[in-house]
Amino acid sequence: MRILFPSIVALLLSAAPVHAEAVAEWQNFRQSGGIDWLDESDWKPLTSNYTMDIGTISEAKYYVAWRESGEVGVLLLYIYANPVSPAELPGPGPMAREIVEVTLSCASATTRIHRMFLYAPDGHQIGTWFDPSTEANASSYGSDSIIGMAANRAC
């Protein structure tokens, strides 16, 4: 136990700077124009007709925003087959598209979700979803998930 405890503490302390670097990379990306300067040709296809609990995504695409210290900042674009109105929508729905900022750790096959930008069918932004716990805590993903597909291509 004496050997294991210091190892765990060292591991936790070493993860903090990487997380801080990822947050700083996303802030830099947003400040330099972020998603506002992307057009349709910048996105690469991931999958189509993908069913999620919220609804069917007719198209999923990705864009690599940055790479740093073994991590990759990826934007995911979800285009829903039919507009959806989840309970946690931060404004009047329905939502037709969303762009999700994720940081992928290629070595550990984990992700952190930073922000979600939510859009109505007419293209105006409904709002932004942010949960500090999903940004601070890395989680695993399945290889057949949209995040997993993006990791397979971006890592």
N, C-alpha and C positions, 0 to 999 in steps of 0.2 A: 504494500500500500504506500509506503514511503517513496518508492520510486515512481509509482503510477501518478500520484497526486501532483508532483512538480511537472511531470510531462503534460498532464491535462492543463495546468495553469499556463505553461509555455505555449501550448497549442491555442488556447483561448486568447492569450495576449498577442500572438502572431496573427490571428484573424482580424483583429481590430484595425490595424493599419490598412489592410487590403480593403476592408469595407469602407473605410474613410476615403481611400483612393477612388473607389467606384462612385461614391456619392459626389466627390469633387469632379470626376469625369462627366457625370450626368449634368451637373450644374454648368460646367464649361460648355457642354453640348447645347444645352438650352439657351445659354447666354449668347452663343454664336449663331443663333437663328433656329436651332433645333429642327423640329418637324415642319416648321413654317416654310423652309426652303426646299423641302423634298417634293418631287413631283412623281407621278405614277410610274415613270420609267426607272426610278431609283429603287423600287421595291422588287425583290426576287420572289418568285412563287415558292410556296411550301406545300400546300395541299388544297384540296377542294372538297366540298360536301362533307365537312367534318362535324360530327354531332357532339355537342356539349350539353350539360344540364340546362343551360340558359337558352339554347336553341341551336339551329344548324348554321354553321359558318360556310357560306358558299365559296369563299376564297380566303386563304390565309397566306400572308406574304411576310417577308422579313427584310430588314436593312441593318447592316453592321455599322454602328455609330462610332465605336472606338474600341481599341485593344490596349490593355495595360496589365503588366504583372500577372500574366496567366489568366486574366479575365477578359471577357468580351461583352461590350455593351450592345445589346440588340433591341431594335424596335420591332414589334410584331403588329401587323395590321390585320384585324379581323373584320371581314365584311359579312354581315349576317344575311342569310337567305330571305328572312322576313324580320322586320323590325321587332325588337324585344323591349320589354319594360320591367327589368328586375326591380325588386323592392328597394335596393340600395342605390338606385340611380339618383345622382345629386342634383337633379333638375327635371323639368318636364320632359317626358319621353314621347315616343319611343326612341330607342337607340338603333341605328343602322350600321354603324362602324365604331371601332375602337382601336386606339393605338396604345400599346403597352410597352413600357420601358422595363427591360429585364437585364440583369447582369448575370452572365453565365460564368461559373468557375469550371473551366474545362477539365482540370485535374481531378476535382472532387465530384464532378457531375451534379452540381447543385446550382440553384438559381435564387436570386433575390428579385422580387417585383418592386419597382420603384413607384411609378405613376401610371395611371390609365387615363387617357384623354378620350372622352365619349362624345359621339357626334349623332345628330338627328338625321333623318332621311334627306332633309333639304341641305345638309352639309354644315349647318351651324353647330358650334360646340355647345353641348349640354352642360358639361362640367368636367372636373378632374377628380378622379378617385385616388386617395392616398391613404395607406395604412402603415404607420411607422413600424409595426411589427413585421410586415412582409418585406420591408426594406432592410431591417436590422438582422433578421433571422433567415439564414439560407435554408432552403428545403430541396428535397430531391424531386426528380421528375421521371416520368416513364418515357422510354424511347419512342413510344407511339403517340405521345402527346405533342401538341404543337410546339411547346418549348423544347421537347426532346428532339423533334425534327429540326428545329432551328439550331440546336446545339450540334447535331450531326453535321450540319453544313458550315456553321460559323467557327467551330473549334478546330 
